[in-house]
Amino acid sequence: MSLNSIRERINIWLFGHKDMVLRTAKVLNIFVSITAILTLVVYYGFDHSEEDSKLLFKIIKGSFAFYVFHYILRFIYDFHPLQMLKRTWFEGLLMFILVLEAISYNLFDTLVLERLFNSIGLFKFRDISTLFIQVYFFIVVLIEFSRSSNYIPKIKIHPSWLFIASFLILIFSGTGLLMLPEMTTIEGSMNFVDALFTSTSATCVTGLMVEDTPNFFTLKGQIVLMALIKLGGLNIIAFGSFLALASRFGLGLKQHDVLEDFMNRDTVTSARGMLSKVVIWSTAIELVGALLMYMFWSAKIPFASVGERIFFSIFHSVSAFNNAGISLFTNGLAADVVADNYFIHWIVTILVFFGALGMMAVFDLFDPKRLRERMVNPWKQINFPTKIALYFSIYLVLIGAVLYFFLEYNNTMAEQSMFGKITTSFFQSVTRTSGFNSVDIGAVGVPMLFVLIILMFIGSSSSSTGGGIKTSTLAIIYADVMATIKGRQYAELYKRTIGPLLKSRAYSVLLIFIIGNLVATFLLTITEPQILAAEGRGILDIMFEQVSAMGTVGLSTGITADFTPIGKIILVLSMLVGRVGTLTVAFALSGGATSNNYKYPEGHTMVG
């Protein structure tokens, strides 16, 4: 009897009860995952006695054992086991590690990986790896549940609401985690408004903080912040479409329309492939950035261990590429121990620049396949959206750097060397999208503050980790204005004609952003009289803070902690709107579209 015939007999025998067994295991998997996640929250969020800690960890180990059992069960009942292993290779690798660790722990009373990482100074590796594995399997469970559900594909929800809801879920989850006692160094918990503000700032990759990150948050709290930055930085494409990706039907036409609009592309790659590509590329860039930072940290920084140096490197690299601007140094990169470390400043500058450029532009510029195509066919050029993102980003950086150099030469840069002045000028120009600072922004002169407000208002590029009206909006409006001035019938840019729909969207974004900032600034002048009355403060500080929030930048003149709870809520709403996009919010609030299959007679009036 051949191997194939034996396998066929086994498949026939298994087929009779396959559905019942796998369905039961799936239900148990959901229960185990939810229990494990809740156990992790209790385990890491609260202080426990030694006995309670052992009990909680037994529950976590039990969940690991179930995950291994469930994977083996799926392997046995799969009619094509080798294909299943290829399809779930990452999950299989985690299973192998769990089995290896279980054998090592039970036979030798030690964990191999934990011992390995402890030897290089990563003493919290078990906590981090346990948390990662549990969250990973919880996501796997959600995907399996959505695939098997007959109801999720039938739920009719506007994609704009789907995007907004995904960010709200992440924000409130982060708020709950940050309020746990073990996340902060204070007694008790962080208050709700401050936790909500901090979670929103991290998720929307803004960087405005009401507390001093290195001194207020414990290592656990800092890890939560980094996770929120990473998830938020995956942007609307990756995280906002997560639930739709989980569905076996993938993204519908409406979802593709919104994604296409956000990504500024003529076609959209398969959603699942795009999600994987965004995660892999962004993580790879962050790891390269972390490696470079690890090499160039100054000897003046008193790292307690190699592990702390590694964590600082990863945190700042993630924060930089995702344009969050949150730092583990008091006063950010203006802190004494890192203020003159210009190599670190340039690494951060490059990470922030490419993060603000947008993943679609990064793919177009550096994807090996496209590079080969352009080498073989020199006539092939980068895409039209990439040209806008790249060229206008470079223009803005150069303009900002030149203005900062001359306006702040004898002010915030008075004591720096010429190389330091050039570095700081480029650094502060690039951070129009990220919120990192290498000087005290509160000491920057009024003329440069106005320039920074304009740069923050423009922001980054489409499909990027930054906010603002985006460089594409600026480019389209610039092309239309130039066409009007020169008397052209059509707006042109880089040998392309700008259609009326794009112009309409660009002006809509500009108008909504202007109105949003003006209304929010007006409300803040009502809720924050104490800031207006403070010595050396005025409406410019409030306007700067508001534009920074809605542009998801994070630069501040030092007044963030002084806002009242109502003022913080206004900034929270501004950060959320700035993150998901003004048009997304407008689409979500607009309701169903009415018939427009008609046309009124044209109206004529004077303009200007």
FIDREN-991321 format. One record per residue (C-alpha): residue in one letter; chain; x, y, z. Coordinates in Angstrom, 3 decimals. Each point is the difference from the previous one (the first is absolute). Last residue first. Example, Ala and Ser with C-alpha at 12.3 -4.5 7.8 and 13.67 -1.06 7.14 Angstrom:
% FIDREN-991321
resn;chain;X;Y;Z
S;A;13.670;-1.060;7.140 $
A;A;-1.370;-3.440;0.660 $
% end
This chain:
% FIDREN-991321
resn;chain;X;Y;Z
G;A;-11.482;88.304;-5.602 $
V;A;-2.623;-1.890;-2.008 $
M;A;-2.829;1.769;-1.846 $
T;A;-3.096;-2.037;-0.733 $
H;A;-1.425;-2.359;-2.602 $
G;A;-2.377;-2.897;0.537 $
E;A;-0.268;-2.968;-2.355 $
P;A;-3.503;-1.387;-0.586 $
Y;A;-0.790;-2.912;2.337 $
K;A;1.172;-3.549;-0.752 $
Y;A;-1.599;-3.389;0.614 $
N;A;1.002;-3.540;0.851 $
N;A;1.085;0.966;3.495 $
S;A;-2.023;-2.562;1.951 $
T;A;0.639;0.144;3.719 $
A;A;3.019;-1.545;1.717 $
G;A;-0.585;-1.685;3.318 $
G;A;1.237;1.575;3.199 $
S;A;2.338;3.006;0.062 $
L;A;1.499;-0.681;3.419 $
A;A;2.232;-2.882;-1.103 $
F;A;0.992;1.753;-3.235 $
A;A;0.988;3.147;1.936 $
V;A;2.018;-2.044;2.489 $
T;A;1.840;-1.743;-2.835 $
L;A;0.457;3.331;-1.786 $
T;A;1.689;1.510;3.062 $
G;A;2.421;-2.857;0.396 $
V;A;0.273;-2.923;2.418 $
R;A;2.893;1.605;1.885 $
G;A;-0.975;3.665;-0.117 $
V;A;-3.536;-0.797;1.126 $
L;A;1.355;-2.099;2.885 $
M;A;2.553;2.633;1.016 $
S;A;-2.613;2.764;-0.079 $
L;A;-2.403;-2.075;2.098 $
V;A;2.737;-0.564;2.590 $
L;A;0.894;3.720;-0.088 $
I;A;-3.601;0.907;0.841 $
I;A;0.052;-2.640;2.774 $
K;A;3.188;1.567;1.392 $
G;A;-1.686;3.408;0.113 $
I;A;-2.924;-1.472;1.931 $
P;A;2.404;-1.610;2.497 $
T;A;1.799;3.361;0.432 $
F;A;3.258;0.595;-1.869 $
D;A;3.173;0.704;1.995 $
A;A;1.687;-3.336;-0.844 $
T;A;0.151;0.927;-3.685 $
I;A;1.476;3.484;0.580 $
G;A;3.662;-0.543;-0.903 $
T;A;0.317;1.724;-3.377 $
S;A;-1.120;-3.238;-1.581 $
L;A;0.917;-2.176;-2.975 $
G;A;-2.111;-3.156;-0.176 $
V;A;-0.672;-0.252;-3.735 $
T;A;-3.412;-1.625;-0.478 $
G;A;-0.977;2.959;-2.259 $
M;A;-3.111;0.411;2.129 $
A;A;2.101;-0.013;3.177 $
S;A;2.821;2.233;-1.283 $
V;A;-2.572;2.396;-1.446 $
Q;A;-1.622;0.157;3.453 $
E;A;3.267;0.440;1.923 $
F;A;1.200;2.795;-2.307 $
M;A;-3.382;1.745;0.236 $
I;A;0.153;-0.186;3.801 $
D;A;3.549;1.378;0.075 $
L;A;-0.916;2.745;-2.493 $
I;A;-2.964;0.969;2.199 $
G;A;2.349;1.160;2.710 $
R;A;2.636;-0.989;2.514 $
G;A;2.964;1.945;1.383 $
E;A;-1.631;0.445;3.382 $
A;A;-3.100;-2.135;0.433 $
A;A;-3.405;1.607;-0.689 $
L;A;-0.484;-1.766;-3.351 $
I;A;0.899;-3.304;1.651 $
Q;A;-2.419;0.557;2.903 $
P;A;-2.778;0.966;-2.438 $
E;A;0.058;-3.549;-1.468 $
T;A;-3.625;-1.046;-0.653 $
I;A;-1.065;3.086;-1.976 $
T;A;3.237;0.456;-1.973 $
L;A;-0.136;-3.760;-0.587 $
L;A;-3.415;0.309;-1.658 $
F;A;1.329;2.608;-2.454 $
T;A;3.041;-2.167;-0.758 $
A;A;-2.297;-2.974;-0.686 $
V;A;-2.199;2.066;-2.335 $
L;A;3.005;1.441;-1.854 $
N;A;1.731;-3.377;-0.310 $
G;A;-3.095;-1.750;-1.326 $
I;A;-0.849;2.853;-2.383 $
I;A;3.499;-0.051;-1.521 $
F;A;0.038;-3.800;-0.247 $
I;A;-3.484;-0.116;-1.543 $
L;A;0.979;2.639;-2.569 $
L;A;3.282;-1.663;-0.970 $
V;A;-1.545;-3.473;-0.225 $
S;A;-2.864;1.315;-2.133 $
Y;A;2.419;1.930;-2.242 $
A;A;1.974;-3.186;-0.632 $
R;A;-3.112;-2.108;-0.548 $
S;A;-1.384;2.423;-2.593 $
K;A;3.358;0.192;-1.771 $
L;A;0.191;-3.794;-0.145 $
L;A;-3.531;-0.205;-1.434 $
P;A;0.708;2.740;-2.570 $
G;A;2.906;-1.967;-1.519 $
I;A;3.654;1.005;0.320 $
T;A;1.730;-0.445;-3.363 $
R;A;3.362;-1.769;0.111 $
K;A;3.315;1.168;-1.419 $
Y;A;1.521;0.420;3.485 $
L;A;-2.944;2.185;1.066 $
E;A;-2.673;1.569;-2.191 $
A;A;-3.193;1.916;0.801 $
Y;A;-2.136;0.404;-3.110 $
Q;A;-1.319;3.040;-1.898 $
R;A;3.184;1.974;0.492 $
G;A;-0.138;3.723;0.749 $
K;A;3.439;0.172;1.592 $
I;A;-1.358;1.079;3.398 $
T;A;-2.846;-2.534;-0.130 $
A;A;2.311;-2.851;-1.008 $
M;A;2.416;0.991;2.781 $
V;A;-2.862;-0.094;2.526 $
D;A;-1.091;-3.440;-1.221 $
A;A;3.525;-1.431;0.162 $
Y;A;0.552;1.398;3.505 $
I;A;-3.374;-1.368;1.145 $
I;A;0.918;-3.452;-1.330 $
A;A;3.474;0.071;1.565 $
L;A;-1.241;1.198;3.401 $
T;A;-2.636;-2.745;0.115 $
S;A;2.598;-2.603;-1.017 $
T;A;2.375;1.306;2.679 $
K;A;-2.482;-0.944;2.706 $
I;A;-2.712;2.083;1.753 $
G;A;1.745;-0.834;3.266 $
G;A;0.791;-3.466;1.347 $
G;A;2.916;-2.408;0.148 $
T;A;0.380;-3.787;-0.245 $
S;A;-0.253;0.089;-3.771 $
S;A;-2.720;-1.063;-2.441 $
S;A;-0.002;3.551;-1.452 $
S;A;2.966;2.234;0.752 $
S;A;0.930;1.968;3.119 $
G;A;-1.091;3.210;1.674 $
I;A;-1.347;3.121;-1.684 $
F;A;-1.304;1.438;3.292 $
M;A;3.197;-1.053;1.764 $
L;A;2.044;1.985;-2.554 $
I;A;-2.258;3.053;0.380 $
I;A;0.138;-0.185;3.808 $
L;A;3.787;-0.456;-0.187 $
V;A;0.318;3.187;-2.072 $
F;A;-2.120;1.903;2.520 $
L;A;2.179;-1.326;2.828 $
M;A;3.036;1.129;-2.010 $
P;A;-1.218;3.603;-0.007 $
V;A;-0.924;-0.156;3.734 $
G;A;3.458;-1.086;1.182 $
V;A;0.725;-3.501;1.287 $
A;A;0.488;-0.141;3.785 $
G;A;-3.127;-2.085;0.639 $
I;A;1.215;-2.435;-2.659 $
D;A;3.000;-0.840;2.221 $
V;A;2.461;-1.549;-2.439 $
S;A;0.533;-3.535;-1.376 $
N;A;-3.730;-0.576;-0.396 $
F;A;-1.940;-3.014;-1.210 $
G;A;-3.579;0.876;-0.943 $
S;A;-0.323;-2.256;-3.043 $
T;A;-1.465;1.830;-2.994 $
R;A;1.724;3.416;0.057 $
T;A;2.895;-2.106;1.298 $
V;A;1.752;0.333;-3.354 $
S;A;0.550;3.737;0.482 $
Q;A;1.166;-0.426;3.593 $
F;A;2.592;-2.595;-1.044 $
F;A;1.131;1.920;-3.086 $
S;A;0.697;3.141;2.031 $
T;A;1.450;-1.990;2.910 $
T;A;2.487;-1.750;-2.277 $
I;A;1.047;3.230;-1.708 $
K;A;0.448;1.758;3.360 $
G;A;1.921;-2.962;1.436 $
F;A;2.338;-0.064;-2.986 $
M;A;0.579;3.738;0.507 $
S;A;0.656;-0.564;3.707 $
Q;A;-2.761;0.682;2.521 $
E;A;-0.163;2.731;2.642 $
A;A;-2.389;2.348;-1.842 $
M;A;-2.264;-2.764;-1.312 $
T;A;-3.166;0.949;1.954 $
N;A;0.526;3.707;-0.713 $
N;A;2.875;1.303;-2.114 $
Y;A;-0.589;-2.252;-3.018 $
E;A;-3.728;-0.401;0.723 $
L;A;-1.461;1.999;-2.919 $
F;A;2.841;-0.756;-2.445 $
F;A;0.325;-3.751;0.554 $
Y;A;-3.727;-0.520;0.626 $
L;A;-0.869;1.672;-3.316 $
V;A;2.554;-2.083;-1.904 $
A;A;-1.136;-3.234;1.680 $
G;A;-3.707;0.672;-0.601 $
I;A;0.515;0.803;-3.683 $
L;A;2.223;-3.066;-0.476 $
V;A;-2.391;-2.336;1.834 $
L;A;-3.026;1.378;-1.865 $
Y;A;1.672;-0.385;-3.407 $
I;A;1.148;-3.547;0.842 $
S;A;-3.518;-0.983;1.069 $
F;A;-1.389;1.605;-3.183 $
Y;A;2.376;-2.042;-2.140 $
L;A;-0.523;-3.357;1.708 $
A;A;-3.759;0.007;0.604 $
I;A;-0.895;1.588;-3.348 $
K;A;2.357;-2.261;-1.933 $
T;A;-1.340;-3.027;1.877 $
P;A;-3.584;0.927;-0.936 $
F;A;1.044;0.137;-3.709 $
N;A;1.756;-3.366;0.091 $
I;A;3.763;-0.323;-0.358 $
Q;A;1.286;-0.004;-3.542 $
K;A;0.360;-2.585;-2.747 $
W;A;2.110;1.276;-2.887 $
P;A;3.050;-1.711;1.508 $
N;A;-1.529;-3.431;-0.767 $
V;A;2.369;-2.658;1.335 $
M;A;1.105;2.152;2.942 $
R;A;-3.534;1.303;0.595 $
E;A;-1.405;-3.532;0.019 $
R;A;2.748;-1.184;2.347 $
L;A;-0.829;2.795;2.469 $
R;A;-3.682;-0.897;-0.256 $
K;A;0.668;-3.623;0.927 $
P;A;2.411;0.974;2.780 $
D;A;-2.628;2.267;1.676 $
F;A;1.928;3.140;0.954 $
L;A;-1.673;3.030;-1.577 $
D;A;-3.493;-1.340;-0.702 $
F;A;-0.182;-1.825;3.313 $
V;A;1.180;3.101;1.883 $
A;A;-2.572;2.123;-1.862 $
M;A;-2.796;-2.386;0.938 $
M;A;1.282;-0.122;3.584 $
G;A;-0.275;3.742;0.468 $
L;A;2.566;2.791;-0.137 $
A;A;-0.584;0.878;3.656 $
G;A;1.586;-3.265;1.136 $
F;A;2.812;0.581;-2.480 $
F;A;0.738;3.438;1.451 $
V;A;-0.417;-1.105;3.628 $
L;A;2.494;-2.833;-0.434 $
I;A;2.504;2.302;-1.737 $
T;A;-0.284;2.699;2.685 $
V;A;0.246;-2.557;2.824 $
I;A;3.250;-1.325;-1.453 $
W;A;1.226;3.586;-0.480 $
H;A;-0.762;0.903;3.628 $
I;A;1.728;-3.159;1.231 $
F;A;3.141;1.002;-1.905 $
Y;A;-0.374;3.515;1.412 $
N;A;0.489;-1.055;3.610 $
D;A;0.148;3.598;1.285 $
A;A;-3.397;-0.023;1.743 $
V;A;0.348;-3.659;1.091 $
V;A;1.171;0.101;3.621 $
D;A;-1.187;3.597;0.536 $
A;A;-3.610;-0.740;-0.979 $
A;A;-1.083;1.782;-3.210 $
L;A;-0.735;-3.424;-1.484 $
G;A;-3.138;-0.121;2.135 $
N;A;-0.227;2.384;2.970 $
T;A;0.224;-3.007;2.376 $
F;A;1.318;-2.865;-2.089 $
L;A;-2.126;-3.036;-0.863 $
S;A;-1.356;1.806;-3.055 $
I;A;-3.386;0.308;-1.688 $
G;A;0.287;1.598;-3.448 $
A;A;-2.735;-2.148;-1.525 $
N;A;1.111;0.222;-3.641 $
N;A;-0.356;-3.769;-0.487 $
F;A;3.623;-0.185;-1.126 $
A;A;1.136;2.051;2.998 $
S;A;-2.020;-1.695;2.767 $
V;A;0.946;-3.463;-1.263 $
S;A;3.679;1.013;-0.131 $
H;A;-0.221;1.691;3.397 $
F;A;-1.518;-3.080;1.648 $
I;A;2.354;-2.474;-1.700 $
S;A;3.140;1.906;1.001 $
F;A;-1.187;0.671;3.549 $
F;A;-0.829;-3.709;0.383 $
I;A;3.430;-1.055;-1.270 $
R;A;1.763;2.387;2.407 $
E;A;-2.168;-1.274;2.847 $
G;A;0.934;-3.581;-0.867 $
V;A;3.697;0.852;-0.101 $
S;A;-0.353;1.138;3.589 $
A;A;-0.571;3.009;2.273 $
F;A;0.522;2.488;-2.825 $
P;A;1.588;3.205;1.317 $
I;A;0.011;2.087;-3.207 $
K;A;3.311;1.877;-0.178 $
A;A;1.519;-2.809;-2.111 $
S;A;-2.094;1.316;-2.871 $
W;A;-2.337;-2.316;-1.897 $
F;A;1.428;-0.655;-3.474 $
M;A;0.016;-3.801;-0.337 $
Y;A;-3.386;-0.575;1.623 $
M;A;-1.443;2.758;-2.175 $
L;A;1.213;-1.746;-3.151 $
L;A;-1.510;-3.317;1.119 $
A;A;-3.298;1.675;0.926 $
G;A;-0.227;1.660;-3.417 $
V;A;0.623;-3.329;-1.737 $
L;A;-2.672;-1.587;2.206 $
E;A;-2.457;2.816;-0.771 $
I;A;0.554;-0.398;-3.753 $
A;A;-0.602;-3.757;0.253 $
T;A;-3.162;0.521;2.071 $
S;A;-1.377;2.500;-2.523 $
W;A;0.758;-2.318;-2.915 $
I;A;-1.504;-3.116;1.586 $
V;A;-3.141;1.677;1.378 $
V;A;-0.761;1.977;-3.174 $
K;A;0.612;-3.050;-2.205 $
S;A;-2.236;-2.233;2.093 $
L;A;-2.836;2.535;-0.050 $
M;A;0.417;0.525;-3.740 $
G;A;-0.144;-3.725;-0.689 $
R;A;-3.225;-0.341;1.976 $
A;A;-1.552;3.016;-1.687 $
S;A;0.781;-1.164;-3.509 $
T;A;1.770;2.833;-1.767 $
V;A;-2.036;3.112;-0.672 $
T;A;-0.081;1.750;-3.333 $
D;A;0.149;3.630;-1.086 $
R;A;1.778;1.027;3.158 $
N;A;-0.450;2.826;2.508 $
M;A;0.272;-2.343;2.985 $
F;A;-2.971;1.614;1.724 $
D;A;-2.178;0.124;-3.111 $
E;A;0.899;-3.562;-0.941 $
L;A;-0.782;-1.129;3.546 $
V;A;-3.373;1.754;-0.138 $
D;A;-0.890;-1.542;-3.359 $
H;A;1.282;-3.419;1.087 $
Q;A;-2.314;0.093;3.021 $
K;A;-2.959;0.804;-2.236 $
L;A;0.907;-2.810;-2.403 $
G;A;0.164;-2.584;2.761 $
L;A;3.106;-1.038;1.858 $
G;A;0.667;-3.645;0.787 $
F;A;-2.851;-2.498;-0.418 $
R;A;1.561;-2.370;2.520 $
S;A;-0.193;2.787;2.527 $
A;A;3.157;0.710;1.982 $
L;A;1.039;2.681;-2.448 $
A;A;-3.222;1.858;0.716 $
L;A;0.775;-0.006;3.698 $
F;A;3.517;1.271;-0.629 $
S;A;-0.956;2.802;-2.386 $
G;A;0.728;2.775;2.484 $
F;A;3.171;-1.679;1.190 $
A;A;1.866;-0.323;-3.284 $
I;A;-1.359;2.691;-2.282 $
I;A;-0.931;2.461;2.735 $
N;A;3.503;0.232;1.323 $
L;A;2.518;-2.673;1.044 $
G;A;1.106;2.862;2.220 $
G;A;-2.931;-0.532;2.332 $
L;A;1.038;-3.588;0.634 $
K;A;3.655;0.947;0.467 $
I;A;-0.729;3.039;2.170 $
L;A;-2.435;-1.989;2.150 $
A;A;2.587;-2.763;0.460 $
M;A;2.661;2.565;0.955 $
L;A;-2.332;1.575;2.555 $
V;A;-0.818;-3.427;1.488 $
I;A;3.738;-0.751;0.225 $
Q;A;0.525;3.326;1.794 $
G;A;-2.714;-0.902;2.502 $
K;A;1.636;-3.348;0.715 $
L;A;3.396;1.681;0.416 $
T;A;-1.592;2.335;2.542 $
F;A;-1.526;3.311;-1.050 $
F;A;0.372;3.321;1.829 $
N;A;3.785;0.454;-0.072 $
P;A;0.859;-0.909;-3.599 $
T;A;-3.272;1.371;-1.502 $
D;A;-0.211;3.372;1.785 $
E;A;-3.763;0.535;0.189 $
V;A;-2.596;1.880;-2.066 $
M;A;1.454;-1.212;-3.290 $
L;A;-0.497;1.186;-3.587 $
G;A;1.643;-2.619;-2.217 $
T;A;-2.433;-0.133;-2.913 $
V;A;0.184;-3.592;-1.189 $
C;A;-3.827;-0.276;-0.015 $
T;A;0.361;-3.031;2.268 $
A;A;2.610;1.689;2.218 $
S;A;-1.875;3.302;0.356 $
T;A;-3.317;-1.801;0.411 $
S;A;1.427;-2.196;2.774 $
T;A;1.540;3.022;1.729 $
F;A;-3.230;2.034;-0.169 $
L;A;-2.126;-2.936;1.166 $
A;A;2.400;-0.693;2.884 $
D;A;-0.012;3.703;0.938 $
V;A;-3.815;0.088;-0.122 $
F;A;-0.388;-3.251;1.964 $
N;A;2.354;0.750;2.904 $
M;A;3.199;-2.066;0.239 $
S;A;-0.396;-2.673;2.653 $
G;A;0.977;-0.511;3.612 $
E;A;3.340;1.103;1.361 $
I;A;2.184;1.559;-2.681 $
T;A;2.683;-1.828;-2.009 $
T;A;-2.367;-0.889;-2.824 $
M;A;-1.034;-3.127;-1.913 $
E;A;-0.260;-2.266;3.057 $
P;A;-3.130;1.755;1.298 $
L;A;-2.071;-0.618;-3.181 $
M;A;-1.286;3.260;-1.526 $
L;A;2.366;-0.341;-2.967 $
L;A;-1.664;-3.301;-0.935 $
G;A;-3.505;1.467;0.010 $
T;A;1.056;2.975;-2.110 $
G;A;1.787;-2.288;-2.453 $
S;A;-3.184;-2.006;-0.494 $
F;A;-1.892;3.289;-0.377 $
I;A;2.364;1.200;-2.728 $
L;A;0.139;-3.342;-1.832 $
I;A;-3.783;-0.328;-0.108 $
L;A;-0.331;3.648;-1.071 $
F;A;2.556;-0.554;-2.780 $
S;A;-1.918;-2.984;-1.355 $
A;A;-3.287;1.895;0.273 $
I;A;1.333;2.867;-2.139 $
F;A;1.072;-2.333;-2.792 $
L;A;-3.257;-1.967;0.071 $
W;A;-1.988;3.239;0.105 $
S;A;1.743;1.090;-3.193 $
P;A;-0.662;-3.435;-1.504 $
H;A;-3.768;0.564;0.409 $
I;A;-1.437;-3.002;1.764 $
K;A;-2.218;-2.744;-1.348 $
I;A;0.418;-3.168;2.029 $
K;A;-0.594;-2.947;-2.312 $
P;A;3.687;-1.001;-0.125 $
I;A;-0.010;-0.161;3.834 $
Y;A;-3.092;-2.202;0.264 $
N;A;1.005;-3.361;-1.436 $
S;A;2.949;-0.266;2.361 $
S;A;2.709;-2.506;-0.879 $
R;A;2.433;2.527;-1.412 $
S;A;-0.734;2.525;2.748 $
F;A;0.703;-2.572;2.696 $
E;A;3.205;-1.136;-1.672 $
I;A;1.236;3.599;-0.268 $
L;A;-0.931;0.785;3.594 $
V;A;1.760;-3.181;1.181 $
V;A;3.153;0.946;-1.903 $
I;A;-0.126;3.442;1.663 $
F;A;-0.228;-1.660;3.432 $
F;A;2.838;-2.289;-1.038 $
Y;A;2.250;2.978;-0.716 $
V;A;-1.030;1.792;3.197 $
Q;A;0.909;-3.087;2.035 $
I;A;3.330;-0.496;-1.785 $
F;A;1.013;3.651;0.376 $
L;A;-0.878;0.155;3.711 $
T;A;1.953;-3.161;0.743 $
S;A;2.975;1.283;-2.008 $
I;A;0.036;3.340;1.858 $
D;A;-0.322;-1.544;3.474 $
R;A;2.572;-2.689;-0.733 $
F;A;2.429;2.571;-1.442 $
K;A;-0.063;2.269;3.077 $
F;A;3.648;-0.606;0.917 $
L;A;1.339;1.051;-3.398 $
G;A;3.620;0.523;1.120 $
I;A;1.932;-2.100;-2.497 $
S;A;0.083;-3.136;2.192 $
N;A;-3.652;0.523;0.910 $
F;A;-0.821;-0.442;-3.693 $
L;A;1.504;-3.484;-0.100 $
R;A;-1.485;-1.020;3.347 $
E;A;-3.454;1.104;-1.118 $
L;A;0.442;-1.843;-3.293 $
V;A;0.969;-3.274;1.676 $
L;A;-2.522;0.053;2.853 $
T;A;1.301;-1.851;3.048 $
D;A;-1.154;-2.774;2.334 $
F;A;2.128;-2.600;-1.846 $
L;A;-2.552;-2.647;-0.972 $
N;A;-3.300;1.865;0.432 $
Y;A;1.294;3.413;-1.106 $
S;A;2.025;-1.278;-2.955 $
I;A;-2.853;-2.182;-1.251 $
A;A;-2.490;2.878;0.320 $
E;A;2.406;2.436;-1.669 $
L;A;0.464;-2.321;-2.987 $
V;A;-3.771;-0.550;-0.280 $
L;A;-0.657;3.770;0.107 $
I;A;2.757;0.676;-2.553 $
F;A;-1.399;-2.644;-2.371 $
M;A;-3.486;1.467;0.381 $
L;A;1.318;3.496;-0.785 $
L;A;1.647;-1.376;-3.155 $
G;A;-3.275;-1.666;-0.989 $
E;A;-1.830;3.322;0.341 $
F;A;2.586;1.564;-2.279 $
W;A;-0.230;-2.856;-2.510 $
T;A;-3.793;0.026;-0.211 $
R;A;-0.415;-0.340;-3.784 $
K;A;3.093;-2.149;-0.412 $
L;A;-1.125;-2.313;2.807 $
M;A;-3.534;-0.172;-1.462 $
Q;A;1.444;-0.855;-3.407 $
L;A;1.838;-2.891;1.624 $
P;A;-3.160;-1.129;1.819 $
H;A;-2.243;-0.191;-3.114 $
F;A;-3.175;-1.725;1.215 $
D;A;0.218;1.924;3.297 $
Y;A;-1.381;-1.949;2.957 $
I;A;3.385;-0.932;1.451 $
F;A;1.517;3.456;-0.478 $
R;A;-3.045;1.724;1.516 $
L;A;0.297;-2.263;3.053 $
I;A;3.730;0.702;0.286 $
Y;A;-0.744;3.737;-0.024 $
H;A;-2.734;-0.399;2.618 $
F;A;2.305;-1.992;2.303 $
V;A;2.756;2.637;-0.310 $
Y;A;-2.476;2.811;0.747 $
F;A;-1.393;-2.007;2.938 $
A;A;3.449;-0.376;1.560 $
F;A;0.571;3.745;-0.342 $
S;A;-3.336;0.659;1.717 $
G;A;1.069;-2.232;2.871 $
K;A;3.237;1.961;0.321 $
I;A;-2.055;3.199;0.374 $
I;A;-2.259;-1.632;2.601 $
K;A;3.079;-1.226;1.865 $
F;A;1.360;3.556;-0.108 $
L;A;-3.110;1.258;1.780 $
L;A;0.371;-2.600;2.742 $
K;A;3.709;0.723;0.471 $
S;A;-0.665;3.743;0.218 $
D;A;-2.753;-0.568;2.554 $
E;A;2.363;-2.027;2.181 $
E;A;2.779;2.619;-0.213 $
S;A;-2.370;2.789;1.026 $
H;A;-1.178;2.301;-2.720 $
D;A;0.394;3.575;-1.313 $
F;A;-2.337;0.873;-2.847 $
G;A;0.206;0.634;-3.745 $
Y;A;2.364;-2.768;-1.071 $
Y;A;-1.856;-3.019;1.410 $
V;A;-3.499;1.531;-0.135 $
V;A;0.371;1.019;-3.645 $
L;A;1.704;-3.308;-0.788 $
T;A;-2.866;-1.926;1.599 $
L;A;-2.490;1.966;-2.110 $
I;A;1.979;-0.913;-3.137 $
A;A;0.196;-3.667;1.055 $
T;A;-3.731;-0.232;0.717 $
I;A;-0.822;1.598;-3.369 $
S;A;2.378;-2.401;-1.750 $
V;A;-1.316;-3.080;1.835 $
F;A;-3.650;0.845;-0.782 $
I;A;0.726;0.673;-3.685 $
N;A;2.055;-3.186;-0.265 $
L;A;-2.759;-1.997;1.705 $
V;A;-2.436;1.150;-2.690 $
K;A;2.534;-0.914;-2.697 $
A;A;0.647;-3.411;1.575 $
T;A;-3.735;-0.765;-0.034 $
R;A;-0.251;1.016;-3.673 $
L;A;3.110;-2.040;-0.836 $
V;A;-1.397;-3.141;1.671 $
M;A;-3.518;0.350;-1.459 $
D;A;1.218;0.743;-3.528 $
K;A;2.512;-2.865;-0.065 $
H;A;-2.372;-2.674;1.345 $
G;A;-0.689;-2.044;-3.132 $
F;A;3.022;1.311;-1.933 $
L;A;2.543;-1.622;2.297 $
W;A;-0.637;-3.540;-1.255 $
I;A;0.015;1.121;-3.648 $
N;A;3.198;1.985;0.593 $
I;A;1.662;-3.021;1.636 $
R;A;-0.945;-2.195;-2.956 $
E;A;1.421;2.578;-2.430 $
R;A;3.254;0.249;1.976 $
I;A;0.380;-3.749;-0.184 $
S;A;-0.724;0.131;-3.742 $
N;A;2.603;2.723;-0.453 $
L;A;2.638;-1.928;1.955 $
S;A;-0.449;-3.013;-2.247 $
M;A;-1.447;-3.349;1.075 $
% end
